[in-house]
Amino acid sequence: MDRGNPQFEFSSTVVIQALSALTLIGVLISSVGAQGLPARIKAKTHSSSSGPDIILHNALVRTMDASLPIAEAVAVSGNRILAVGSNNDILALQVPGTQVFDLGGRTVVPGMIDDHGHRLQQALRDGGPEGVVRAAKELAAEGYTTVHELHGARDIVDAVRALVAENRMVVRVNFYIPYNRASGENFDEWKTFPYTEKKDTLLRIIGVKVFADGGSVGAGALTTIYQSGEAAGTHGNLYKMQEEMDSTVAEILRAGYPIAMHAIGDSAIGIGLNAFANNFVGQGNQLRSRMEHLSVMREDLANQMAALGIVASIQYTWANTTSIRLEQAYEPQVLEWCFPWRRMADRGIVIAGGNDYPYASRTQAMQSISYLATRKMQRDDVLADWLEGDQLSVEEGLRGMTTSNAWVAFEEDVKGTITPGKLADLTVLSQDPLAVDPFDVRSITIEMTMMDGIVRHDQRGIAHTAVHDAGTFRMGIDDTGLWGMVKAQVGLEYAGADHLYWGSLFVSYDSSTVAMATAQRDYGVSTNGWVQFSEPGIRAAEEATVTYEDFVVYHPGKVRISQTTRVWKDDPLLLVEYSVTNAGLQPLNGLFLGQYMDFDVLYWGTNRCGWDANDGLGFSYIFSAVDSTSPYVGMAMFDASGKSVNTSASFLRRQGLGAGEEPYLSGFMRGGIIESVSPDSSDYAMLISAGPYEIDAGSSIAPFVLAIVVGDSLDALRSAVDLARQRAIQQASVQRINDAPSGFELSQNYPNPFNPATTIRYRIPEASRVTIRVYNILGQVAAQLVDDEQMAGVHEVEWTPGSASGTYIVRIDALGTGGKRYSQSRKMLLLQ
């Protein structure tokens, strides 16, 4: 079966040669400048005489192609890269109708490929085909143009195939079909999925997945003989012994499928490698089979893996997120070979990179690479000796998610580098990841994603996350209602550590249905609903607004949530105001709303939660540190008068909170029980709820004000809650004042940047003749929005331009009845 060019057939010698060539790419990237580069144009099946459809220029183009590692511009024709070279040479190819993007110095890399995930399968379960569409858009927003789904059951393959036929998929999907389940049970459905030889399609079947052992990284399912602590005396969930694994590998390879073998512990890894060795019989890894996870290796296994040419499919963030659990469970000689990525790469093992969503939370491509290169959650973290030294570089991480992930799927002739003739799959970054500190790579944003020659995601200049900095603490938010470090990179940083994993507003529609932004990712960004951040804000030192909504098709209702957050310098608190709109066609009756926060104070495993009834305060702390100066974090909900409104408070030990957990969660939200303390110390999350609420179709409610508070003691938290109530009462007073005419003001348009429409809000202190015009950057009038006599007060006008993207100026002129003139201007950014 011809899967690629002969020079890419896998043997240990070729692996070393391939890696040497890839290392040469890094040398060239570091030494070649970007000036005076010649354009390289390759003949295409389509006529190049028609010129490019798209040109990206004024960029740093990291091609990952050794023959021209750095360029300034890329031309695209149809779904292929037409030319790569200097700005002058590529712009000279422009013809009428060419769409030209000035990237303003941004960096272009090959379209990123995630080689291990389950996001689309989960999205289908939670949201049906529309959930898959939404998940695909999330993947594009995270920088990916291709994803490998590692559990390609019939339902998700058929759903993606239908969406591809409808031209609704914005990422390519490569499926591995399961041979057995995570429980070890075998089934034969994989035999009904033919391998997809075609490389330039949006859906491919590229292999079969085999589970060699169980899924836990923290206890008995990890198959090593050197267990201690909680795992002492166990040998893990080893699903196949040697003879059965030999037979399984033989059956799949004979059928012509590459294998992706899930093997977390060294026992399973050893059995898997022996099975490959027993079946290769001197032929080598011709089908480019791979092993997944490889958390606990041994030196002999690394040597055997290199000799066999098996690809290491690793998860870039696992060394960060699972290290504490491993230290609790395994002996030092085991830890010494946990996540040994550097030593594996140095042996010539090809490293393919992925995330394993939902078992990893930081899935944006640059975030993943930063964690791979640093293994640090916080900049000042000091790594344990066993973790230090096995990091891979940012460049190696980038290569893993481009050239290596293309190669492992026999796609190196169409993906992985920015080369004329290859597919026009590109990712645009806000900065060059090779020019910043590896820790800061996680702050690089995905500005644009192109797949198959079509721009699938374009958020240049638009914020998807924000971090509030009150001086005393920092807290991160995102545009889908997800609190915490998952996307914003900052959870709740206080006293030198981050104490929040994630959180969100929960909506209980009924006894069995709960919408959330955490595990299920039910919320998506509303039209123009991305983060609007102001410093200073109108009412606080910092303010942020965002609007998101529930997109899950099977939910019995649909809510749209507007969230406003405020902090004041040096205050130990953050205030949240929610406005919940019934975006459906029927009334919502008996709705309960709850705030979920998975606080992890210092170390998650020794957290305890408590409830202070006098202050309506839920709090988390280190159990051994009661009455000490260790950090305390908490939250309280109350109305605009400061009165507590919650009807229940629960401390949840169960994590993962997927669709099967909704009745469990809804029971807590509706149960009317306020727990006084968690029964022990463990990984507890907090859920404080209020209700019931009734919302008519199209109507909105402001259910409560939420306060997030920090302190070095419980008394400090109580004081912070008192201050939060004072702030809330003050906000309500300011709102009443703002509702009445007081001064002249032209507010910043919302949203900004915008597409297709934006709202302009202004206030006039007296009856006036008002004129509002919009000007382009040449000073020409683009639109006149208002020319009328208006009464004193607050007014709004919406602008839906039909003009091109760019910067515009909105100007208001008002002549009051007393003869006083008012004038103010604001900049607006339209993105098409």
Long-range contacts (C-beta under 8 A, 24 or more apart in sequence): 1-195, 1-197, 1-256, 2-197, 3-197, 3-286, 3-287, 3-288, 3-410, 4-410, 4-412, 4-413, 5-413, 8-407, 8-410, 8-412, 9-284, 9-286, 10-284, 10-285, 10-286, 10-288, 10-309, 11-284, 11-285, 11-309, 12-284, 12-306, 12-307, 12-308, 12-309, 12-348, 14-309, 15-306, 15-309, 15-348, 15-349, 15-350, 16-348, 18-350, 18-407, 19-345, 19-348, 19-350, 21-66, 22-399, 22-403, 22-404, 24-66, 25-64, 25-65, 25-66, 25-69, 25-399, 25-403, 26-395, 26-399, 28-66, 28-69, 28-70, 29-62, 29-69, 29-70, 29-395, 29-434, 30-434, 32-69, 32-70, 33-70, 34-60, 34-61, 34-70, 34-71, 34-72, 34-86, 35-86, 36-86, 37-68, 37-70, 37-71, 37-72, 37-85, 37-86, 37-89, 38-85, 38-86, 38-89, 39-75, 39-83, 39-84, 39-85, 39-86, 39-89, 39-90, 39-92, 39-93, 40-67, 40-68, 40-83, 40-84, 40-85, 40-420, 41-82, 41-83, 41-420, 42-82, 42-83, 42-419, 42-420, 42-421, 44-77, 44-78, 44-80, 44-82, 44-421, 46-77, 46-78, 46-80, 48-77, 48-82, 50-77, 50-95, 51-77, 51-93, 51-94, 51-95, 51-97, 51-98, 52-76, 52-77, 52-82, 52-83, 52-93, 52-94, 52-95, 52-98, 53-77, 53-78, 53-97, 53-98, 53-99, 53-453, 54-98, 54-99, 54-100, 54-101, 54-424, 54-450, 54-453, 54-455, 55-90, 55-91, 55-93, 55-94, 55-98, 55-99, 55-100, 55-101, 56-101, 56-103, 56-108, 56-426, 56-428, 57-87, 57-90, 57-91, 57-100, 57-101, 57-102, 57-103, 58-87, 58-102, 58-103, 58-104, 58-105, 59-103, 59-105, 59-106, 59-107, 59-108, 59-428, 60-105, 60-106, 60-107, 60-108, 60-432, 61-107, 61-108, 61-418, 62-107, 62-108, 62-109, 62-398, 62-418, 62-432, 62-434, 63-110, 63-417, 63-418, 63-419, 64-109, 64-110, 64-398, 64-399, 64-402, 64-403, 64-416, 64-417, 64-418, 65-417, 65-418, 65-419, 71-418, 74-108, 74-418, 74-426, 76-424, 76-450, 76-453, 77-453, 78-424, 78-453, 79-200, 79-423, 79-424, 79-452, 79-453, 79-454, 80-420, 80-421, 80-422, 80-423, 80-424, 80-453, 81-418, 81-419, 81-420, 81-421, 81-422, 81-423, 81-424, 82-420, 83-420, 84-418, 84-419, 84-420, 101-448, 103-428, 103-447, 103-448, 106-428, 106-429, 106-430, 106-431, 106-447, 106-448, 106-460, 107-428, 107-429, 107-430, 107-431, 107-432, 107-433, 108-418, 108-426, 108-427, 108-428, 108-429, 109-398, 109-402, 109-418, 109-426, 109-427, 109-429, 109-433, 110-402, 110-403, 110-406, 110-415, 110-416, 110-417, 110-418, 110-425, 110-426, 110-427, 111-144, 111-145, 111-146, 111-402, 111-415, 111-423, 111-425, 111-426, 111-427, 111-449, 111-450, 111-451, 112-143, 112-144, 112-145, 112-365, 112-401, 112-402, 112-427, 113-144, 113-145, 113-146, 113-147, 113-148, 113-401, 113-402, 113-405, 113-406, 113-415, 113-416, 114-139, 114-144, 114-146, 114-147, 114-148, 114-353, 114-354, 114-355, 114-357, 114-363, 114-365, 114-401, 114-405, 115-148, 115-313, 115-352, 115-353, 115-354, 115-401, 115-405, 115-408, 116-148, 116-150, 116-260, 116-292, 116-313, 116-315, 116-354, 116-355, 116-356, 117-147, 117-148, 117-149, 117-150, 117-354, 117-355, 117-356, 117-357, 117-363, 118-149, 118-150, 118-151, 118-356, 118-357, 118-358, 118-359, 119-147, 119-149, 119-357, 119-358, 119-363, 120-147, 120-149, 120-156, 120-159, 120-160, 120-173, 121-149, 121-151, 121-152, 121-153, 121-156, 122-357, 122-358, 122-520, 122-658, 123-521, 124-155, 124-156, 124-159, 125-659, 126-520, 126-521, 126-522, 126-552, 126-658, 126-659, 127-522, 127-551, 127-552, 127-553, 127-554, 128-553, 128-554, 129-159, 129-162, 129-163, 130-551, 130-553, 131-551, 131-552, 131-553, 132-156, 132-159, 132-160, 132-163, 133-163, 133-168, 133-169, 134-524, 134-551, 135-521, 136-163, 136-169, 136-170, 136-171, 137-170, 137-456, 137-457, 138-521, 139-170, 139-171, 140-170, 140-171, 140-449, 140-451, 140-456, 140-457, 141-446, 141-449, 141-457, 141-459, 141-464, 142-363, 142-364, 142-365, 142-446, 143-364, 143-365, 143-366, 143-427, 143-429, 143-446, 143-449, 144-171, 144-365, 144-427, 144-449, 145-171, 145-172, 145-425, 145-426, 145-427, 145-449, 145-450, 145-451, 145-456, 146-171, 146-172, 146-173, 146-174, 146-405, 146-411, 146-415, 146-425, 147-171, 147-172, 147-173, 147-174, 148-173, 148-174, 148-175, 148-176, 148-206, 148-354, 148-405, 148-409, 149-173, 149-174, 149-175, 149-176, 150-176, 150-209, 150-260, 150-262, 150-292, 150-356, 151-176, 151-178, 151-209, 152-176, 152-177, 152-178, 152-193, 152-205, 152-209, 153-177, 153-178, 153-189, 154-189, 157-193, 157-203, 157-205, 160-203, 161-203, 164-202, 164-203, 169-202, 169-203, 170-449, 170-451, 170-456, 170-457, 171-451, 171-456, 172-201, 172-202, 172-203, 172-204, 172-425, 172-451, 172-452, 173-202, 173-203, 173-204, 174-204, 174-205, 174-206, 174-409, 175-203, 175-204, 175-205, 175-206, 176-206, 176-207, 176-208, 176-209, 176-260, 177-205, 177-207, 177-208, 177-209, 178-208, 178-209, 178-211, 179-208, 179-209, 179-210, 179-211, 179-248, 179-252, 180-210, 180-211, 180-239, 181-211, 182-211, 182-214, 182-215, 184-211, 184-237, 184-239, 184-240, 190-252, 190-257, 191-255, 195-256, 195-257, 199-410, 199-411, 199-413, 199-414, 199-415, 200-414, 200-423, 202-452, 204-409, 206-258, 206-409, 206-410, 207-257, 207-258, 207-259, 207-260, 207-287, 207-289, 208-252, 208-257, 208-258, 208-259, 208-260, 209-259, 209-260, 209-261, 209-262, 209-292, 210-240, 210-248, 210-249, 210-252, 210-259, 210-260, 210-261, 210-262, 210-272, 211-239, 211-262, 212-238, 212-239, 212-240, 212-245, 212-261, 212-262, 212-263, 212-268, 212-269, 212-271, 212-272, 213-237, 213-238, 213-239, 213-262, 213-263, 213-264, 213-265, 213-267, 213-268, 214-239, 214-264, 215-262, 215-264, 215-359, 216-264, 217-264, 217-295, 217-318, 217-322, 217-325, 217-326, 218-322, 218-325, 218-326, 218-328, 218-329, 219-329, 221-264, 221-265, 222-264, 222-265, 222-295, 222-296, 222-329, 222-330, 223-264, 223-265, 223-266, 223-267, 223-268, 224-265, 224-266, 224-267, 224-296, 224-330, 224-334, 225-266, 225-267, 226-330, 226-331, 226-333, 226-334, 227-329, 227-330, 227-331, 227-334, 228-329, 228-330, 228-331, 229-328, 229-329, 229-330, 230-328, 230-329, 231-329, 231-330, 235-267, 236-265, 236-267, 236-268, 238-265, 238-267, 238-268, 238-271, 239-268, 240-271, 241-271, 242-271, 242-274, 242-275, 245-271, 245-272, 245-274, 245-275, 246-274, 246-275, 246-278, 246-279, 248-275, 249-275, 249-276, 249-278, 249-279, 250-279, 253-279, 253-287, 253-289, 256-287, 257-287, 258-287, 258-288, 258-289, 258-290, 258-408, 259-287, 259-289, 259-290, 260-289, 260-290, 260-291, 260-292, 260-313, 261-289, 261-290, 261-291, 261-292, 262-292, 262-293, 263-291, 263-292, 263-293, 263-294, 264-293, 264-294, 264-295, 264-296, 265-295, 265-296, 266-296, 266-297, 266-298, 266-301, 266-334, 266-337, 269-294, 269-296, 269-297, 269-298, 269-301, 269-305, 270-298, 270-301, 273-301, 273-304, 273-305, 273-308, 273-310, 276-308, 276-310, 277-304, 277-308, 280-308, 284-308, 284-309, 285-309, 285-310, 285-311, 288-407, 288-408, 288-409, 288-410, 290-352, 290-408, 293-318, 293-356, 294-344, 295-322, 295-326, 295-338, 295-339, 296-326, 296-330, 296-334, 296-337, 296-338, 297-337, 297-338, 297-340, 297-344, 298-337, 299-337, 302-337, 302-340, 302-343, 302-344, 302-347, 302-349, 303-347, 305-344, 305-347, 305-349, 306-344, 306-347, 306-348, 306-349, 309-350, 310-349, 311-349, 311-350, 311-351, 311-352, 311-404, 311-408, 312-341, 312-344, 312-349, 312-350, 312-351, 312-352, 313-352, 313-353, 313-354, 313-408, 314-339, 314-341, 314-351, 314-352, 314-353, 314-354, 314-400, 315-354, 315-355, 315-356, 315-359, 315-360, 316-353, 316-354, 316-355, 316-360, 316-368, 316-369, 316-371, 316-372, 316-397, 316-400, 317-355, 317-360, 317-361, 317-362, 317-367, 317-368, 317-371, 317-372, 318-356, 318-360, 319-371, 319-372, 319-375, 319-387, 319-390, 320-371, 320-375, 320-376, 320-377, 321-360, 321-361, 323-375, 323-384, 323-387, 324-603, 324-604, 324-605, 327-384, 328-605, 332-386, 335-384, 335-386, 336-386, 338-386, 339-387, 339-390, 340-390, 341-372, 341-390, 341-391, 341-392, 342-389, 342-390, 342-391, 342-392, 343-390, 345-392, 345-396, 350-404, 350-407, 350-408, 351-392, 351-396, 351-400, 351-404, 352-400, 352-404, 352-405, 352-408, 353-397, 353-400, 353-401, 353-404, 353-405, 354-401, 354-405, 358-519, 361-485, 361-486, 361-501, 361-502, 362-442, 362-485, 362-486, 362-487, 362-489, 364-446, 364-487, 365-401, 365-427, 365-446, 366-429, 366-433, 366-441, 366-442, 366-443, 366-444, 366-445, 366-446, 367-442, 367-489, 368-397, 368-401, 369-394, 369-397, 369-398, 369-401, 369-433, 369-441, 370-394, 370-438, 370-439, 370-440, 370-441, 370-442, 371-442, 372-396, 372-397, 373-397, 373-438, 373-441, 374-438, 374-439, 376-439, 377-485, 377-498, 378-493, 378-496, 378-497, 378-498, 379-439, 380-496, 393-438, 394-433, 394-434, 394-438, 394-441, 395-434, 398-433, 398-434, 423-452, 423-453, 424-450, 424-451, 424-452, 424-453, 425-450, 425-451, 425-452, 426-450, 428-460, 442-489, 443-489, 458-831, 459-530, 460-831, 461-753, 461-829, 461-831, 462-530, 462-753, 462-831, 463-530, 463-531, 463-532, 463-533, 464-525, 464-530, 464-531, 465-489, 465-531, 466-531, 466-533, 466-544, 468-542, 468-544, 468-565, 468-567, 468-574, 469-542, 469-567, 470-541, 470-542, 470-567, 470-568, 470-569, 470-570, 470-571, 470-572, 470-573, 470-574, 471-569, 471-570, 472-570, 472-571, 472-572, 472-710, 473-572, 473-710, 475-500, 475-565, 475-567, 475-574, 475-708, 477-531, 477-544, 477-546, 477-563, 477-565, 478-531, 478-546, 479-525, 479-529, 479-530, 479-531, 479-546, 479-548, 480-517, 480-521, 480-523, 480-524, 480-525, 480-548, 481-505, 481-517, 481-523, 481-546, 481-548, 481-561, 481-563, 482-517, 482-518, 482-521, 482-523, 483-517, 483-597, 484-598, 491-600, 492-599, 492-633, 492-708, 492-710, 494-631, 494-633, 494-710, 495-631, 495-710, 495-712, 497-602, 497-631, 498-600, 499-599, 499-600, 499-601, 499-602, 499-620, 499-631, 499-633, 499-710, 500-597, 500-598, 500-599, 500-600, 500-633, 501-598, 501-599, 501-600, 501-604, 502-598, 503-595, 503-596, 503-597, 503-598, 503-685, 504-595, 504-596, 505-561, 505-563, 505-578, 505-593, 505-594, 505-595, 505-596, 506-593, 506-594, 506-595, 506-596, 506-665, 506-669, 506-687, 506-689, 507-550, 507-559, 507-580, 507-591, 507-592, 507-593, 508-591, 508-592, 508-593, 508-594, 508-665, 508-666, 508-669, 508-670, 508-689, 508-691, 509-555, 509-556, 509-557, 509-588, 509-591, 510-556, 510-590, 510-666, 511-663, 511-666, 511-667, 511-670, 512-662, 512-663, 512-666, 513-555, 513-556, 513-662, 513-666, 514-662, 514-665, 514-666, 514-669, 515-550, 515-552, 515-555, 515-559, 516-596, 516-657, 516-665, 517-548, 518-596, 518-598, 518-657, 519-656, 519-657, 519-658, 520-552, 520-657, 520-658, 520-659, 522-550, 522-551, 522-552, 522-555, 523-548, 523-549, 523-550, 523-551, 523-561, 524-548, 524-549, 524-551, 526-560, 528-751, 528-754, 528-755, 528-757, 528-758, 529-751, 530-751, 532-750, 532-751, 532-752, 534-748, 537-566, 538-747, 539-566, 539-731, 539-734, 540-566, 540-567, 540-568, 540-575, 541-567, 541-568, 541-569, 542-566, 542-567, 545-750, 549-583, 557-582, 557-584, 557-586, 557-588, 557-591, 558-582, 558-583, 558-584, 559-583, 559-584, 559-588, 559-591, 559-695, 566-727, 566-731, 568-727, 571-720, 571-723, 571-727, 572-709, 572-710, 572-711, 572-716, 572-720, 572-723, 573-707, 573-708, 573-709, 573-710, 573-720, 573-721, 573-723, 573-724, 573-727, 574-707, 574-708, 575-705, 575-706, 575-707, 575-724, 575-727, 575-728, 575-731, 576-705, 576-706, 576-707, 576-708, 577-702, 577-705, 577-706, 577-731, 578-702, 578-703, 578-704, 578-706, 579-700, 579-701, 579-702, 580-693, 580-695, 580-700, 580-701, 580-702, 580-703, 581-695, 581-698, 581-699, 581-700, 582-695, 582-696, 582-697, 582-698, 582-699, 582-700, 583-698, 584-697, 585-697, 586-697, 587-694, 587-695, 587-696, 587-697, 588-693, 588-694, 588-695, 589-692, 589-694, 590-691, 590-692, 590-694, 591-691, 591-692, 591-693, 591-694, 591-695, 592-647, 592-666, 592-669, 592-670, 592-689, 592-690, 592-691, 592-692, 592-693, 593-689, 593-690, 593-691, 593-693, 593-703, 593-704, 594-648, 594-668, 594-669, 594-687, 594-688, 594-689, 594-690, 595-635, 595-637, 595-687, 595-688, 595-689, 595-706, 596-652, 596-685, 596-686, 596-687, 597-635, 597-685, 597-686, 597-708, 598-655, 598-683, 598-685, 598-686, 599-633, 599-634, 599-684, 599-685, 599-686, 600-683, 601-630, 601-631, 601-632, 601-633, 602-630, 602-631, 604-683, 605-681, 605-682, 605-683, 606-681, 606-682, 607-681, 607-682, 607-683, 607-684, 608-677, 608-678, 608-680, 608-681, 608-684, 609-651, 609-675, 609-677, 609-678, 609-684, 609-686, 610-676, 610-677, 610-678, 610-714, 611-649, 611-674, 611-675, 611-676, 611-677, 612-714, 612-717, 612-718, 613-674, 613-676, 615-718, 615-721, 615-722, 616-644, 616-646, 616-721, 617-709, 617-717, 617-718, 617-721, 618-649, 618-686, 618-688, 619-714, 619-717, 620-684, 620-686, 621-714, 622-681, 623-680, 623-681, 624-681, 627-713, 627-714, 628-713, 629-712, 629-713, 630-712, 631-710, 631-711, 631-712, 632-710, 632-711, 632-712, 632-713, 632-714, 632-716, 632-717, 633-708, 633-709, 633-710, 633-717, 634-708, 634-709, 634-717, 634-721, 635-686, 635-688, 635-706, 635-707, 635-708, 635-709, 636-688, 636-706, 636-707, 636-709, 636-721, 636-724, 637-688, 637-690, 637-704, 637-705, 637-706, 637-707, 638-704, 638-705, 638-707, 638-725, 638-728, 639-704, 639-705, 640-702, 640-705, 640-728, 640-729, 640-731, 640-732, 641-729, 641-732, 642-725, 642-726, 642-728, 642-729, 645-690, 645-703, 645-704, 646-674, 646-688, 646-689, 646-690, 646-704, 647-672, 647-689, 647-690, 647-691, 648-672, 648-673, 648-674, 648-687, 648-688, 648-689, 648-690, 649-673, 649-674, 649-675, 649-686, 649-687, 649-688, 649-689, 650-675, 650-686, 650-687, 650-688, 650-689, 651-675, 651-677, 651-678, 651-684, 651-685, 651-686, 651-687, 652-684, 652-685, 652-686, 652-687, 653-678, 653-682, 653-683, 653-684, 653-685, 655-683, 655-685, 705-731, 738-794, 739-794, 740-793, 741-765, 741-766, 741-792, 741-793, 741-794, 744-814, 744-822, 744-824, 745-824, 746-810, 746-812, 746-824, 746-825, 746-826, 747-826, 748-826, 749-799, 749-810, 749-826, 749-828, 752-828, 752-829, 753-828, 753-829, 753-830, 753-831, 754-828, 754-829, 754-830, 754-831, 755-805, 755-830, 755-831, 755-832, 756-800, 756-801, 757-798, 757-799, 757-800, 758-798, 758-799, 758-828, 758-830, 759-796, 759-797, 759-798, 759-799, 760-785, 760-796, 760-797, 760-798, 760-799, 760-810, 760-826, 761-794, 761-795, 761-796, 762-794, 762-795, 762-796, 762-797, 762-812, 763-793, 763-794, 763-795, 764-790, 764-792, 764-793, 764-795, 764-814, 764-816, 764-822, 765-792, 765-816, 765-822, 766-792, 766-816, 766-817, 766-818, 766-820, 767-791, 767-792, 767-816, 767-817, 768-792, 768-814, 768-815, 768-816, 768-817, 768-822, 769-814, 769-815, 770-795, 770-812, 770-813, 770-814, 771-812, 771-813, 771-814, 772-797, 772-810, 772-811, 772-812, 772-813, 773-810, 773-811, 774-799, 774-801, 774-808, 774-809, 774-810, 774-811, 774-828, 775-808, 775-809, 775-810, 775-811, 776-803, 776-806, 776-808, 776-809, 777-806, 777-807, 777-808, 777-809, 782-808, 785-810, 786-812, 801-830, 803-830, 804-830, 804-832, 805-830, 805-831, 805-832, 806-830
